[in-house]
Amino acid sequence: MTNHSITPSPNNPRVELINQASLQPFTTFGVSSTCDHLYRIDEIEELRLATQYLEDPLILGGGSNILPMGNITRNVLRVELKGIERVEETDEYALVKIAAGEVWHNVVLWAIDQDLAGIENLSLIPGTTGAAPIQNIGAYGIELSSVFHSLEALELGSGQQKDFLTEDCRFGYRDSIFKNDLRGRMVITSVTLKLSKQHNVHTSYGAIQQTLEEWNIKDPGIRDVSKAVIHIRQSKLPDPAQLGNAGSFFKNPVISASAFEDLKKQYPEIPGYPAGNEVKVPAGWLIETVGWKGKRVGNVGSYAKQALVLVNFGEAKGEDVWAFAQEIIGSVEQKFAIRLVPEVNIWS
Ligand SMILES: Cc1cc2nc3c(=O)[nH]c(=O)nc-3n(C[C@H](O)[C@H](O)[C@H](O)COP(=O)(O)OP(=O)(O)OC[C@H]3O[C@@H](n4cnc5c(N)ncnc54)[C@H](O)[C@@H]3O)c2cc1C
């Protein structure tokens, strides 16, 4: 850093700098790891200076999709900007601008309180709003892209503001331009969503409908759907506060229809879901079939209720988790000729 106006001082309480910071409390995997300098910034002008003057920083939100390995000899910039604002209204929808550091689940609960629909199926996904477009978060049949309007970002190096509309983001399954051409080059500062005042709830995916029926709810609203999603997620996924994890460790592989047909001849029970002209195969099924579900090696394991989630039983290092993941990748590739790709971002 050359310009030190972002240096924390009594006059500059909007920046906190921690040297040799432990990343354990800032990431949900809970593996032991440090970084040289951790900057926590909750003010846009300070963030702009940081994007101009900090050398090649790594960007951190809620740390729920990161596996840090060892000691990271880089600056880490934690985006803590806060604020939610309704910026445009019609009879049909509201445009809502959300600062990047807002916790995503709080935004979902806020929207429900405001009677705005569209993100209730994305309840309880950990992390911040600024990270949500990076992998186009999705769950229970809905992806962020379905309600996304635009985002603002600061370019690393120049500190210039760049605006992105939906078509600029190249959203795909757990994917966007920010994981590809613009990987590590933008700090997202706000996300604007187009939330609906008409409530067309989506209950067909997973166990939502079944849960609502069990609760005897015949005409569900967005709050009911959110509660059902929270209930299902809590029963299936480990709480990172109890058991370190980053949700699905691998992406569900998408393979050609002909490759899927070939596999189906060998394994008639293999599940597959249409993904455009291709077929998405649940990675959890592949992992379970090769025998890794619920297995533990030292301090790392595959979660007993959901094979796709790798867990830290307490003292694991990032390297232990990565070695475990490599074993799974090898077993799945050997049996099915499919190479699993991590959904989690590996920091080393
Ligand atoms: C129990 C559990 C369940 C999960 N379930 C789901 C699920 O159902 N669906 C789903 O899609 N994901 C899920 N995830 C993954 C995770 O919640 C999402 O990927 C989330 O968007 C990550 O947000 P974060 O703020 O924690 O990002 P981080 O983990 O801090 O960062 C993730 C990536 O985004 C980058 N980044 C973060 N903030 C910014 C910013 N402001 N500007 C630019 N880059 C940034 C980081 O550099 C990193 O590459 C789950 C995770 C856990 C632990």
PDBQT file of the ligand as one rigid body, heavy atoms in Angstrom, charges set to zero:
ROOT
HETATM    1  C1  LIG A 401     -24.279 -24.799   5.304  1.00  0.00    +0.000 C 
HETATM    2  C2  LIG A 401     -24.110 -24.141   3.954  1.00  0.00    +0.000 A 
HETATM    3  C3  LIG A 401     -25.115 -24.250   3.008  1.00  0.00    +0.000 A 
HETATM    4  C4  LIG A 401     -24.979 -23.634   1.751  1.00  0.00    +0.000 A 
HETATM    5  N1  LIG A 401     -26.004 -23.759   0.869  1.00  0.00    +0.000 NA
HETATM    6  C5  LIG A 401     -25.912 -23.153  -0.353  1.00  0.00    +0.000 A 
HETATM    7  C6  LIG A 401     -26.996 -23.261  -1.290  1.00  0.00    +0.000 A 
HETATM    8  O1  LIG A 401     -28.037 -23.850  -1.011  1.00  0.00    +0.000 OA
HETATM    9  N2  LIG A 401     -26.846 -22.652  -2.493  1.00  0.00    +0.000 N 
HETATM   10  C7  LIG A 401     -25.710 -21.952  -2.822  1.00  0.00    +0.000 A 
HETATM   11  O2  LIG A 401     -25.657 -21.422  -3.935  1.00  0.00    +0.000 OA
HETATM   12  N3  LIG A 401     -24.683 -21.843  -1.947  1.00  0.00    +0.000 NA
HETATM   13  C8  LIG A 401     -24.744 -22.411  -0.730  1.00  0.00    +0.000 A 
HETATM   14  N4  LIG A 401     -23.706 -22.327   0.150  1.00  0.00    +0.000 N 
HETATM   15  C9  LIG A 401     -22.482 -21.610  -0.252  1.00  0.00    +0.000 C 
HETATM   16  C10 LIG A 401     -22.433 -20.135   0.212  1.00  0.00    +0.000 C 
HETATM   17  O3  LIG A 401     -23.408 -19.883   1.180  1.00  0.00    +0.000 OA
HETATM   18  C11 LIG A 401     -22.642 -19.164  -0.965  1.00  0.00    +0.000 C 
HETATM   19  O4  LIG A 401     -21.689 -19.395  -1.970  1.00  0.00    +0.000 OA
HETATM   20  C12 LIG A 401     -22.548 -17.699  -0.519  1.00  0.00    +0.000 C 
HETATM   21  O5  LIG A 401     -22.946 -16.857  -1.575  1.00  0.00    +0.000 OA
HETATM   22  C13 LIG A 401     -21.142 -17.316  -0.077  1.00  0.00    +0.000 C 
HETATM   23  O6  LIG A 401     -21.230 -16.020   0.526  1.00  0.00    +0.000 OA
HETATM   24  P1  LIG A 401     -20.069 -15.463   1.434  1.00  0.00    +0.000 P 
HETATM   25  O7  LIG A 401     -20.369 -14.039   1.730  1.00  0.00    +0.000 OA
HETATM   26  O8  LIG A 401     -19.857 -16.338   2.587  1.00  0.00    +0.000 OA
HETATM   27  O9  LIG A 401     -18.841 -15.531   0.413  1.00  0.00    +0.000 OA
HETATM   28  P2  LIG A 401     -17.333 -15.926   0.728  1.00  0.00    +0.000 P 
HETATM   29  O10 LIG A 401     -17.255 -17.351   1.112  1.00  0.00    +0.000 OA
HETATM   30  O11 LIG A 401     -16.734 -14.936   1.656  1.00  0.00    +0.000 OA
HETATM   31  O12 LIG A 401     -16.698 -15.729  -0.714  1.00  0.00    +0.000 OA
HETATM   32  C14 LIG A 401     -17.071 -16.578  -1.789  1.00  0.00    +0.000 C 
HETATM   33  C15 LIG A 401     -16.426 -16.056  -3.088  1.00  0.00    +0.000 C 
HETATM   34  O13 LIG A 401     -16.972 -14.778  -3.392  1.00  0.00    +0.000 OA
HETATM   35  C16 LIG A 401     -15.958 -13.770  -3.404  1.00  0.00    +0.000 C 
HETATM   36  N5  LIG A 401     -16.564 -12.574  -2.802  1.00  0.00    +0.000 N 
HETATM   37  C17 LIG A 401     -17.179 -12.483  -1.588  1.00  0.00    +0.000 A 
HETATM   38  N6  LIG A 401     -17.694 -11.246  -1.418  1.00  0.00    +0.000 NA
HETATM   39  C18 LIG A 401     -17.391 -10.536  -2.534  1.00  0.00    +0.000 A 
HETATM   40  C19 LIG A 401     -17.636  -9.188  -2.967  1.00  0.00    +0.000 A 
HETATM   41  N7  LIG A 401     -18.317  -8.310  -2.218  1.00  0.00    +0.000 N 
HETATM   42  N8  LIG A 401     -17.145  -8.812  -4.179  1.00  0.00    +0.000 NA
HETATM   43  C20 LIG A 401     -16.451  -9.678  -4.954  1.00  0.00    +0.000 A 
HETATM   44  N9  LIG A 401     -16.193 -10.951  -4.605  1.00  0.00    +0.000 NA
HETATM   45  C21 LIG A 401     -16.663 -11.388  -3.415  1.00  0.00    +0.000 A 
HETATM   46  C22 LIG A 401     -14.798 -14.351  -2.606  1.00  0.00    +0.000 C 
HETATM   47  O14 LIG A 401     -13.558 -13.803  -3.007  1.00  0.00    +0.000 OA
HETATM   48  C23 LIG A 401     -14.918 -15.823  -2.947  1.00  0.00    +0.000 C 
HETATM   49  O15 LIG A 401     -14.336 -16.091  -4.197  1.00  0.00    +0.000 OA
HETATM   50  C24 LIG A 401     -23.806 -22.915   1.424  1.00  0.00    +0.000 A 
HETATM   51  C25 LIG A 401     -22.794 -22.791   2.395  1.00  0.00    +0.000 A 
HETATM   52  C26 LIG A 401     -22.935 -23.393   3.649  1.00  0.00    +0.000 A 
HETATM   53  C27 LIG A 401     -21.855 -23.233   4.671  1.00  0.00    +0.000 C 
ENDROOT
TORSDOF 0
